[in-house]
Amino acid sequence: MSTCPDHVDAGKEFGHEGRFSLGRFGLPVNILAVPWGGGMVTNPGWPRRVVYNATPPYHRCSRWSAVLFVSVVVLGGFGYYWFRQRHRTGVLSEHAAPGGTDTAEDAAAYETKSVVS
């Protein structure tokens, strides 16, 4: 879901305007979209016997399979990022802007300018 990162990036300027904008209604629509999206994710995974374990013998593992699967995937992805990928982030040289020599100082200066603005 992109609604949560949109809240974080709402105050930042990226230097270009997109093709679509809700104008002043963008933030209220986004605020409503976050709980709506959470409900849409929760509803199919809700542990109901009718959906996941309709016939005997009833097993708790079958009933909670959607929650268990999502938990394993999220925790596995977090673990992979935290122990393996966290220090390998950056821009590949073939993806960098031509002639750009961005450094950590440039990024810090940009962040300071963005926060002050």
C-alpha positions as CSV (number, residue, x, y, z in Angstrom):
1,M,0.0,0.0,0.0
2,S,1.3,3.4,-0.9
3,T,-0.9,5.5,1.4
4,C,1.4,5.4,4.4
5,P,4.5,6.5,2.5
6,D,2.3,9.2,0.9
7,H,1.7,10.6,4.4
8,V,5.4,10.8,5.1
9,D,6.2,12.4,1.7
10,A,3.3,14.8,1.8
11,G,5.4,17.8,2.9
12,K,8.4,17.2,0.7
13,E,8.8,18.6,-2.8
14,F,10.3,16.4,-5.5
15,G,10.8,19.1,-8.1
16,H,8.2,17.8,-10.5
17,E,4.4,17.7,-10.5
18,G,2.6,14.5,-11.2
19,R,-0.1,14.1,-13.9
20,F,-2.9,13.6,-11.3
21,S,-3.6,15.6,-8.2
22,L,-6.6,15.7,-5.8
23,G,-5.5,19.2,-4.7
24,R,-6.7,20.1,-1.3
25,F,-8.7,16.9,-1.1
26,G,-5.5,14.7,-1.4
27,L,-4.7,14.5,2.3
28,P,-8.3,13.8,3.5
29,V,-8.7,11.1,0.9
30,N,-5.3,9.6,1.9
31,I,-6.3,9.7,5.6
32,L,-9.5,7.7,4.8
33,A,-7.6,5.4,2.5
34,V,-5.2,4.1,5.2
35,P,-7.9,2.5,7.5
36,W,-9.9,1.4,4.4
37,G,-6.8,-0.4,3.1
38,G,-6.1,-2.0,6.5
39,G,-9.7,-3.3,6.6
40,M,-9.4,-4.7,3.1
41,V,-6.2,-6.6,4.1
42,T,-7.7,-7.8,7.4
43,N,-11.1,-9.0,6.1
44,P,-9.9,-11.9,3.9
45,G,-7.4,-13.1,6.4
46,W,-9.7,-13.0,9.4
47,P,-9.7,-16.5,11.0
48,R,-13.2,-17.8,10.3
49,R,-14.0,-21.5,10.5
50,V,-16.5,-21.2,7.7
51,V,-13.9,-20.1,5.3
52,Y,-10.6,-21.8,6.3
53,N,-11.8,-24.9,8.2
54,A,-15.3,-25.7,7.1
55,T,-15.4,-29.5,7.6
56,P,-14.3,-31.7,10.6
57,P,-11.7,-32.4,11.9
58,Y,-11.2,-28.7,12.9
59,H,-7.6,-27.7,13.1
60,R,-6.5,-24.4,14.6
61,C,-3.6,-24.3,12.2
62,S,-5.9,-24.3,9.2
63,R,-8.1,-21.6,10.6
64,W,-5.1,-19.3,11.3
65,S,-3.2,-20.2,8.2
66,A,-3.6,-16.7,6.5
67,V,-2.4,-14.9,9.7
68,L,0.5,-17.4,10.1
69,F,1.5,-17.0,6.4
70,V,1.5,-13.2,6.5
71,S,3.4,-13.2,9.8
72,V,6.1,-15.5,8.5
73,V,6.5,-13.5,5.3
74,V,6.6,-10.1,7.1
75,L,9.0,-11.3,9.8
76,G,11.2,-13.1,7.2
77,G,11.4,-10.0,5.0
78,F,12.2,-7.8,8.1
79,G,14.9,-10.3,9.1
80,Y,16.4,-10.4,5.6
81,Y,16.5,-6.6,5.5
82,W,17.9,-6.2,9.0
83,F,20.6,-8.8,8.9
84,R,21.5,-8.9,5.2
85,Q,20.3,-6.0,3.1
86,R,20.4,-3.0,5.5
87,H,24.0,-1.9,4.7
88,R,23.8,-2.7,1.0
89,T,21.4,0.1,0.0
90,G,22.4,2.9,-2.4
91,V,22.3,3.8,-6.0
92,L,24.0,1.6,-8.6
93,S,26.5,3.5,-10.8
94,E,24.5,2.6,-13.9
95,H,21.4,4.2,-12.3
96,A,23.0,7.3,-11.0
97,A,22.3,10.7,-12.7
98,P,24.9,11.5,-15.3
99,G,27.7,13.8,-14.0
100,G,26.2,13.6,-10.5
101,T,28.6,13.4,-7.6
102,D,26.1,13.2,-4.7
103,T,27.7,12.6,-1.4
104,A,26.3,12.0,2.1
105,E,26.9,15.7,2.8
106,D,24.7,16.7,-0.2
107,A,22.0,14.4,1.1
108,A,22.2,15.8,4.6
109,A,22.1,19.4,3.2
110,Y,19.0,18.5,1.1
111,E,17.3,17.0,4.1
112,T,18.0,20.1,6.2
113,K,16.7,22.3,3.5
114,S,13.5,20.2,3.1
115,V,12.9,20.2,6.9
116,V,13.3,23.9,7.2
117,S,11.1,24.8,4.2
